[in-house]
Amino acid sequence: MTQPKKKTTARKKGFRRAHHFLKTPGMSTCPSCHAVKPPHQVCPSCGAYNGKEVIKVELE
């Protein structure tokens, strides 16, 4: 297998890795209780999805 002729500089590696950072996950609000939740998932605080109660959540 062939080897590279020149050493890759730190600057070139940095340009290549410019998009390798962590992104914050997108969040939405629940239409029933207005709590912050991940999109396309059942609300963990009220148990509603798409305006209907899917699971029963017991409040402590």
N, C-alpha and C positions, 0 to 999 in steps of 0.2 A: 504494500500500500504506500502511496506517495505521501510525502510530508510537505507542509507548507514551506515556502522559501523564506518568508520573513515572519517575524513575531507580530502578532496582532497587538496593537497598542491599547492602552487602557481607554483612550478616547473612543476608538472604534468599538470596543466592547460596550462602552457606555451608551453610544448611539444605538447599538443593536438592542440593548436591554432597556431602552427608554420606556417601553410599554409594559414592563414586567412588575408593575407596582400593584398593590391591592386597591380595589375600588370599594366604595361603600355600597351596601346592598340597597336596592330600591324599596321604599316603603309606601304604603297607602293607608288611608283611614277607613275604618269600618263604617258603613252607612247606618248601622243600627245603634252602636254605642259610641261612635267617633273615637275609638281607640286606634293606636298605630299598630298595623299588622303587615306581614309580608303579602304581596299581591297574589291572587289566585289561590289563597289558602283560607281555611276556616279561621274565624276570629278566635284567639285563645281566651279572650275575656268574656264574650257573650255566646260563643258557639254558633254564630250565624254565618251563612254563606249565600251570597246573591239575594239577600233580603229575607231568607228563610232560616229558621232555626234547624240546624242539622244535628248538632250534638247538644246534650244537656250539660251545662257547666254549673257545678255547685260552688257557690261563693263561700269562702271561709271567713 
